[in-house]
Amino acid sequence: MNFRSLLLGLLFIGVGFGTTLRVLPFNELVQKSDLIVSGTILKSETQFLNGHIWTRYSLRILETLKGSHQELLEFEQPGGVVGKYQTLVSGTAELKPDSSVCLFLWLDSKGAYQILGLEQGHFPLISFGEETLVPLASRQLRNLETKVRHSYLKYGLNTEVDQLREFLARPTWTRFKGLVRTYDH
């Protein structure tokens, strides 16, 4: 192997493909979603679509916060395992059958629903006694805390700031739905 071939080979070792995803404020998640639903993941199926691996999920919808209600819904996200091939996509939501979720979905140009902002549009729901809680991932929590600070500095105490503060103090499903309705203009 000559020096030029070795040098070219070393140059391309570090070349890869990636994406950068902008953090979406909660109000944008609500406004840009075509459908916001809560439900239970029933099953998943992974397949090749146009040379890429995608996972398609079935969701039994319990409640619709935005959009037209339907009993069952299929949506997809990039990545998964097909035979001996695997594609990992950073930032995709970790979804498992029988898990309860709230999803912020958008309809792509092929007519398939996808989670808006990848994991940003996925909120797990956990039953805790009589209540359902919405535990937030650290990025989502920081996003809401920042929103509270900016809103307070700009507007002082108001209904929106109060709702955010109450939700952060005790993130219940009822309070979460109130936030969605506040931003759904």
C-alpha positions in Angstrom: 0.0 0.0 0.0 1.5 3.4 -0.9 1.5 6.4 1.3 -1.2 8.3 -0.6 -3.7 5.4 -0.3 -3.0 5.1 3.5 -3.4 8.9 3.9 -6.7 8.9 2.0 -8.0 5.9 4.0 -7.1 7.7 7.3 -9.0 10.8 6.2 -12.2 8.9 5.6 -12.1 6.9 8.8 -13.6 9.7 10.8 -16.2 10.8 8.2 -19.7 9.9 9.3 -23.2 11.1 9.0 -25.2 12.7 11.8 -28.0 15.0 12.6 -28.4 18.0 14.9 -31.9 18.4 16.3 -33.0 21.7 17.8 -34.6 21.6 21.2 -38.2 22.4 20.8 -39.9 24.5 23.5 -43.0 22.9 24.9 -45.3 25.5 23.2 -43.8 24.6 19.8 -44.2 20.9 20.5 -47.9 21.5 21.1 -48.4 23.9 18.2 -46.4 21.9 15.6 -48.1 18.6 16.4 -50.8 17.3 14.1 -51.9 14.8 16.8 -51.3 14.6 20.6 -52.5 11.3 22.1 -52.1 9.1 25.2 -52.3 5.4 25.0 -50.6 2.0 25.3 -47.9 0.6 22.9 -49.3 -2.7 21.6 -46.6 -4.0 19.3 -43.7 -3.0 17.1 -42.4 -4.3 13.7 -39.1 -3.4 12.2 -38.5 -3.4 8.4 -36.4 -1.9 5.6 -38.0 1.1 3.9 -36.2 2.6 1.0 -32.9 1.1 2.1 -33.2 2.3 5.7 -34.4 0.5 8.9 -37.6 1.8 10.4 -39.7 0.6 13.3 -43.5 0.8 13.1 -45.5 0.8 16.3 -49.2 0.2 17.0 -50.8 2.3 19.7 -54.2 1.9 21.4 -55.3 5.4 22.0 -57.0 6.2 25.3 -57.3 10.0 25.0 -56.8 12.6 22.3 -55.6 16.0 23.3 -55.2 17.4 19.8 -56.5 16.2 16.4 -59.1 13.6 15.5 -59.6 10.7 17.9 -59.2 7.2 16.6 -59.0 3.8 18.5 -55.8 2.5 17.0 -52.9 4.3 15.4 -49.7 3.3 13.7 -46.6 5.5 13.7 -43.0 5.0 12.9 -39.5 6.1 13.9 -36.1 5.5 12.3 -33.9 2.7 13.5 -34.2 -0.8 14.8 -33.0 -4.4 14.0 -33.8 -6.4 10.9 -32.0 -9.8 11.0 -28.3 -9.2 11.4 -28.6 -5.5 10.5 -29.1 -2.8 13.1 -29.5 1.0 12.9 -29.2 3.1 16.0 -30.6 6.6 15.8 -29.6 9.0 18.6 -32.5 10.8 20.1 -35.2 8.4 19.2 -37.7 7.5 21.9 -37.3 4.2 23.7 -40.7 2.5 23.3 -41.7 -1.0 24.6 -45.0 -2.9 24.3 -47.4 -2.4 27.1 -45.9 0.9 28.1 -48.2 3.9 28.6 -47.2 7.1 26.7 -48.2 10.5 25.6 -47.0 11.2 22.1 -46.8 14.5 20.1 -47.0 13.3 16.4 -46.7 14.9 13.0 -47.8 13.6 9.7 -45.0 13.2 7.1 -45.3 13.6 3.3 -45.9 9.8 3.0 -48.9 10.0 5.2 -47.1 8.2 8.2 -47.2 9.6 11.7 -43.8 10.2 13.4 -42.9 11.5 16.9 -42.2 15.2 16.7 -38.7 16.1 17.7 -37.9 12.4 18.2 -37.7 11.8 22.0 -38.8 15.3 22.7 -42.4 14.4 21.7 -42.5 11.3 23.9 -43.7 11.5 27.5 -43.9 8.2 29.5 -46.9 7.9 31.7 -46.7 6.1 35.1 -49.6 5.0 37.3 -49.0 5.9 40.9 -51.9 4.9 43.1 -54.9 6.9 41.9 -52.8 9.3 39.9 -50.9 9.2 36.6 -47.6 11.0 36.6 -45.6 12.3 33.7 -41.9 11.9 34.6 -39.8 14.3 32.5 -36.4 13.6 31.0 -33.8 16.0 32.1 -33.7 18.0 28.8 -37.5 18.4 28.9 -37.4 19.4 32.6 -34.7 22.0 31.9 -36.7 23.3 28.9 -39.8 23.8 31.1 -37.8 25.4 33.9 -36.2 27.8 31.4 -39.7 28.7 30.1 -40.9 29.4 33.7 -37.9 31.7 34.4 -38.3 33.6 31.1 -42.0 34.0 31.4 -41.7 35.2 34.9 -39.1 37.8 34.0 -41.0 39.0 31.0 -44.6 38.9 32.3 -44.4 38.5 36.0 -46.8 36.0 37.6 -49.6 35.0 35.2 -51.7 31.9 34.5 -49.2 30.3 32.2 -46.3 30.7 34.7 -48.5 29.4 37.5 -49.5 26.3 35.5 -45.9 25.5 34.6 -44.8 26.0 38.3 -47.6 23.7 39.5 -46.8 21.1 36.9 -43.1 21.1 37.8 -43.9 20.8 41.5 -46.1 17.7 40.9 -46.1 16.5 37.3 -49.5 14.9 37.1 -51.3 13.9 33.9 -54.2 16.3 34.7 -51.7 19.2 35.0 -49.9 18.1 31.8 -53.2 18.2 29.8 -53.8 21.7 31.2 -50.4 22.8 29.8 -51.2 21.3 26.4 -54.5 23.1 26.2 -52.8 26.4 27.3 -50.5 26.2 24.2 -52.9 24.8 21.7 -54.0 28.0 19.9 
